[in-house]
Amino acid sequence: MEVLEEEEEEEEQQEEELKDLEISDNLQDMETKVSVEQVCVPNDVPDFDWSSIDTSQLPSSYKTNSLKEKKLLHVVDHFLQQYTHLCPDRKPLFLHPFNECGVEKFVSTTVRPTLLPYTELYHWDGCASFVSDYLTMEPLKSPITLPSSLYSPTTILKYQRGNCFDFSVLLCSMLIGAGYDAYCVHGYATRKICTLDETLELCPLLKKPQEVPKEEMKKLSKYRVKPPPDLQSKFELQQEAKKKAEIEAAQKNKEKEEENEVEKPKCDPLYGLRVHAWVLVLSGKRDVPKTFFINPFTGNSHSTVDERFLGIESVWNHRNYWVNMQDCWNGCKDLIFDLSDTIHWEVMLSGSNKLLQQLPDAEEKKKLSDRDMDHTQEKEEEDMSFDMPPSWVAPIQISPREFETRCSQGTKVILYKKAKLEKWAPYLNGNGLVKRLTIYTDLDCTEVVEVREWFKNRKDMLDMREVNKQTHLTTEYFGPGHLLGLKAHTYMSLEPETECTMEFYNEARVDGLQKRVETANEMTEYFMGRDDFLHVRHVEFGKRGERIHLAGSGTDINSRPIVQIKECFHRNLEKPADEDVAERIFLITEETIHLTYHLKDRYITASKKDFFEVAEGDRKRDGVVMTPEMCITYQAGSSEKEKNLLQLYKLLQELREEEKQLKRRVQQSEAEVLNILEIRKNEETAIKLSVSIYDTERNEKRRQEYEARKNTMEDELLGQEEQNLDYLAPFLIKNGHRERMTKGQALRVRDDCLTDFKHRLIHKVNIIQARFEKAVEEQQQEYQWFQENRNRLSAEEEDDFLTRYSEATFHIHILALRLDREKQMAPQKYLALKKKLRKDPRLAEHLGRT
C-alpha cells in the first residue's frame, strides 16, 4: 500500500511538473507572439538603433560611478536580497538598469528636477502635453519584462524617442522642478494603455464639459394671458411621438450593436502582466486637491481608481524609492497612497525605520555569533541612514526652437474613435495651421462629417474654422484685432447675397453692431450698448434695382430696393413708457409707418401710432398738409396725452427724415458686407503670418535692425583696431627699411603716410554720402509713386508700402548717423595719427639728429 501511495504521489508530482512546463511554454509562446504585435506607432517613423548613438561627448558622470553611487548600489543590492527572500512570489523590481554608457545607475538618481523657462511648463498639463508631443513612443522589447536600460532624460530629449520608463522619468523631472509632488510608477496596465491604442477612445476635444445644474425656474404668475386652446388630438400626437421614439431607439440600438461588435476588445492573454510606467502626482503641493495618475504617452490625467491601471510594484522620485506592499487584486482602486505608512509602503532609504525584518537564523544559513549579528545590525543602520546622491544627469535644456517645434519633424497624427487629430509646429504650414480634427461617421474613418482647424500667428486674426461636410456650412472664429472687428463668420459661400452670419466685437465698433444675419431677401442686425437703445434692425428687400454709387464708400453696388425696415428698442427709463418707442416699422413701398410704444405698468396693451400714405390732394410743393385721417393713434389708459395735428405733423417729419437716414445706413451695411466678403477672399488667397518682434530669425525688419547695429559695432571695433595698426610699415618698405634716414626722408615718409590716411578718410565719407543720397532719392520716388496711385491701391498694398517705407526710413537714419560720425571723427583720427607719428621712435630718432 505504501509503495502504491508513493507511486501515486510521484505521478502527481510529474503531472504538476508537466503542467508547469506547459504553462511556461505557453507564456514563452505568448511572449514571442506579443512581441511582434501591432503597436500604435506612426508608420513614417523609422526604427532607431540605440547602440549607434554617440556617447563620447557625454560628461564623466555618465561613464563612471562616484564613491557615493557605488555605496548606494551596495545598499540597493542588500535591499533586493532581503526583498526577494521575504517576497519570493513578487516580480523583480526596477532598481539599477544600465544607462546609455553601459553603467548601472539607480533609478532615483536618473530623475533630474528641472524648471524650464516656459510659462506653459509651469503647470502639469503643459508638461504632460509637451512630453507626449515631443517624444515618439517605442514599445518595450518584451511587454511582460522590465527593460534592461534606462537612458538619461537629456539623451531621450536629444533623440526624441523612448519607452514608457523614459517618458515617465522625463515628465517626473519636469513636474518636480515645477513644484509638484510627483513620482515615477512601475506597474501594470491594460493593452490599450501600454500600446498607445486610442482608436476606440473618444477624442478629448470632443468631450462635452460637465453640465452645471440649472436653478429651478421661477413660478409663473397666475395673472397671465391664457394661450389659445390646442385643437390637435393629444392621443394622436402621443402615438406619433411613441412610434417615432421606437424607430429612433431601434436605429440607435442597431448602430450600437454594430459598434460593439467592432469595438469588442479581444481577449488579452497577458492581461495583468503587461509592464508599464506612468507618473503619480500626490495631493498637497501646488494646490493639487486630489491624487491622480498621468499617462506620459498621451499626457492625459486619470483617476487612481481607473480600471485600466492594474497594479503597482514600486514608485520613486529623486529622493527615495518605495515598494508597494498592498494587494492589487482589485487594481489600483483600493490602494492607499500615503508613502509615510510603512505598513503599506516599504521605503528603501530611511534614517528612523528599518528597511525590512532581519533574515531568520535558519539552519540552511550560516550561524552568526552575537557579535557578528550586532555588527550586521550596526552596518544596516548605517546603510539605512544613507542619503541619496545627486543626480548624475546633466541639466535638462530645451531650446526655444525645440519647444516651438514640439512634435518629431514638426508633425504628429493621433487616431481616435471616429476622429483623427493632426498637429503641426507653428509656421510649418504657410496658412498658419497648427491643429486639425477630422470627425467621421464610421469607425473605419472613411466618411467625413466635420473638419475643425486651429490656426496661429495669422495676420487676419483667424483662430479656428469649422466645416460641416454634410451641410457645407463653414464657421470661422477670429481673435480681437481684425481689421473690421470681425468675431465670427458663418457662410456657405463667399459670394454676395448668400446666407451668412457675421458676428463682431461690438466694443470695437462705433455703432455697437454685435451680429448681422443676411439672406438673399433679408438682413437682420443686432446691436448692444447703444445710446438710442436700439438692439434689432430687420430689413426686407425687393427685386434688384439700378446700380448706385455710395458717397464715402468708394464702391458702386447694385442696390436692392428696400421694402420694409423694422427696428426694436430697449426700454429707456428716462422717458414715460407711452412715449418710449419699443418698435417702429417703415413700410417703404406703402409709405406707411407703424410705431409701438413700451407697455406701461399694470397694462396689457401698448400705445400705438400709424401714419399712412399722403393723398395727392394733400400734397404741396414744400410739404404735406396734415389731416386727421393720415394718423391713427391708440393711447393706452386715459386720453389726456392726445396730441394735436401740429405735434403729429412734427413727429411725421422727424420720421420721414429718419427713414432717409435708415435707407442710407442699410445701403452702407450692404456695402460693408460686400467689403468684408472681398477682404476675406483676399486674405485667404494671400495668407500672411505675423511674426513677433522678439523672433529675430523670422522677423525680417528686426533682423535688418540687428545687422545694422552689428555693422555699427564692427565699425567701432575696426576703429579701435586701426589705432593699433602699424601705418608706417608700407611706407618704410618703399624706403627700403633703411636704418639711417636723413631728415628729408623721414619727413617724406611721415607726409606720405598722413596724406594716404587723409585720402582714405575722405573716400570713406564719400562712399557713405553716396549711399545716403541714393537711399533718399529712392525713398522720394517711392513716396511720389504712392501719392499718385494711392486711390487705386488696396488696403493690403497700402500696408505693404508703409512697411517698406518705414524700413527705408530706418535704413536712411542709420546711414545718416554713420555719415555724421565719420565727419566728426575724421579730423580727430587725422590728428591722432599725426601725434602718434610724431612720437614714433622710428621717425623721431632721425628727425631729432639733424
Secondary structure, DSSP 8 states (H G I E B T S, - for coil): -HHHHHHHHHHHHHHHHHHHHHHHHHHHHHHHHHHTS-----TTS----GGG---TTS-HHHH---HHHHHHHHHHHHHHHHHHHH-TTS-------B-TTS-B--HHHH------S-GGGGSHHHHHHHHHHHSEE---SSTTS--SB---HHHHHHHTEE-HHHHHHHHHHHHHHTT--EEEEEEEE-HHHHTT--TTS--GGG---------------SSS-------S-HHHHHHHHHHHHHHHHHHHHHHHHHHHHHH-----TTTTT-EEEEEEE-SSGGG--S-EEEETTTTEEEETT-TTEEEEEEEE-SS-EEEE-S--TTTTTT----TT-TTTEEESS-SSS-SS------TTS----HHHHHHHHHHHHHHHT-------S------HHHHHH-SGGGEEEEEETTEEEEEE-TTSSTT-EEEEEEEESSTT--SEEEEEEEE-SBTT-EEEEEEETTTTEEEEEE-TT-TT-EEEEEES-SSTTS-EEEEE-GGG-SS-EEEEEE-SSEEEEEE-S-TT-EEEEEEEE-S---EEEETTTTEEEE---EEEEEEEE---TTS-GGGSEEEEEEETTTTEEEEEE---TT-SS--EEEE----GGGB-SSSB---GGGEEEE-SS-STT---HHHHHHHHHHHHHHHHHHHHHHHHHHHHHHHHHHHHHHHHHS--B---TT-TTT-HHHHHHHHHHHHHHHHHHHHHHHHTS-TTHHHHHHTT--SS--HHHHHHHHHHHHHHHHHHHHHHHHHHHHHHHHHHHHHHHHHHHHHHHGGG--HHHHHHHHHHHHHHHHHHHHHHHHHHHHHHHHHHHHHHHHHHHHT-HHHHHHHHH-
